[in-house]
Amino acid sequence: MSSFFKNKKSIVTWGGVAVVAGLLLVADPAYASFESSLIGIKTKLTNVILPLLSVIGLGIAAISFITGNPNAKQHITYAILGAIFGFGAQAIVDFISQTVR
């Protein structure tokens, strides 16, 4: 058994993450078609999950900067790039769908 599974706390944490992700990504039961289910998942990803992860990343980078981590500049750079993609995800998806059509 790998060392990852020896730590029961990590199993519980990843299990919780999987449950929350599953609940957020499950399409509403009112949708009847596969396409509308995919649209619902895309909407939840681009309007809820990605901006939330962007804010969390910015917060972690800020804490890294405040605590004096030597890699703080790199963390902030990655957090800003992640925020650009996270908050701009809907615009990126719209641009790609307009280009394909």
C-alpha positions as CSV (number, residue, x, y, z in Angstrom):
1,M,0.0,0.0,0.0
2,S,1.4,3.4,-0.9
3,S,2.3,5.9,1.8
4,F,-0.5,8.2,0.5
5,F,-3.2,5.8,1.8
6,K,-1.5,5.1,5.1
7,N,-2.5,8.6,6.3
8,K,-6.2,8.3,7.0
9,K,-6.5,12.0,7.3
10,S,-5.6,12.4,3.6
11,I,-8.1,9.8,2.6
12,V,-10.9,11.6,4.4
13,T,-9.8,14.9,2.9
14,W,-9.7,13.6,-0.6
15,G,-13.0,11.8,0.0
16,G,-14.6,15.1,1.1
17,V,-13.2,16.9,-1.9
18,A,-14.6,14.2,-4.2
19,V,-18.0,14.4,-2.6
20,V,-18.2,18.2,-2.8
21,A,-17.0,18.1,-6.4
22,G,-19.6,15.5,-7.3
23,L,-22.4,17.5,-5.7
24,L,-21.3,20.6,-7.5
25,L,-21.0,18.9,-10.9
26,V,-24.2,16.9,-10.8
27,A,-26.7,18.3,-13.2
28,D,-30.1,19.3,-11.9
29,P,-32.6,16.5,-12.2
30,A,-35.0,18.7,-14.1
31,Y,-32.8,18.5,-17.2
32,A,-33.8,15.7,-19.5
33,S,-31.2,15.8,-22.2
34,F,-27.5,15.0,-22.2
35,E,-26.7,18.4,-23.8
36,S,-28.5,20.4,-21.2
37,S,-26.7,18.4,-18.5
38,L,-23.4,19.4,-20.1
39,I,-24.5,23.0,-20.3
40,G,-25.4,22.9,-16.6
41,I,-22.0,21.4,-15.7
42,K,-20.2,24.1,-17.8
43,T,-22.2,26.8,-16.2
44,K,-21.3,25.6,-12.7
45,L,-17.6,25.3,-13.6
46,T,-17.3,28.7,-15.2
47,N,-19.5,30.7,-12.9
48,V,-18.9,29.1,-9.5
49,I,-16.0,26.7,-9.2
50,L,-13.2,28.5,-11.2
51,P,-13.8,31.9,-9.7
52,L,-13.9,30.4,-6.2
53,L,-10.6,28.6,-6.9
54,S,-9.1,31.8,-8.2
55,V,-10.0,33.7,-5.0
56,I,-8.6,30.8,-2.9
57,G,-5.3,30.8,-4.9
58,L,-5.0,34.6,-4.5
59,G,-5.5,34.2,-0.8
60,I,-2.9,31.5,-0.5
61,A,-0.4,33.6,-2.5
62,A,-1.1,36.6,-0.3
63,I,-0.5,34.5,2.9
64,S,2.7,33.3,1.3
65,F,3.8,36.8,0.6
66,I,2.9,38.1,4.1
67,T,4.8,35.2,5.8
68,G,7.9,35.9,3.8
69,N,8.1,32.8,1.7
70,P,11.1,33.0,-0.7
71,N,8.8,31.7,-3.6
72,A,6.1,34.4,-2.9
73,K,6.7,36.2,-6.2
74,Q,6.2,33.0,-8.1
75,H,3.1,32.2,-6.1
76,I,1.6,35.6,-6.8
77,T,2.4,35.3,-10.5
78,Y,0.7,31.9,-10.7
79,A,-2.3,33.2,-8.7
80,I,-2.7,36.2,-10.9
81,L,-2.6,34.0,-14.0
82,G,-5.0,31.6,-12.4
83,A,-7.4,34.5,-11.6
84,I,-7.3,35.7,-15.2
85,F,-8.2,32.2,-16.4
86,G,-10.7,31.6,-13.6
87,F,-12.6,34.8,-13.9
88,G,-12.3,34.9,-17.7
89,A,-13.3,31.3,-18.2
90,Q,-16.8,32.2,-19.4
91,A,-15.4,34.7,-22.0
92,I,-12.8,32.1,-23.1
93,V,-15.5,29.4,-23.6
94,D,-17.8,31.9,-25.4
95,F,-15.0,32.9,-27.7
96,I,-14.1,29.3,-28.6
97,S,-17.8,28.4,-29.2
98,Q,-18.2,31.4,-31.5
99,T,-15.1,30.5,-33.4
100,V,-16.2,26.9,-33.9
101,R,-19.7,27.8,-35.1
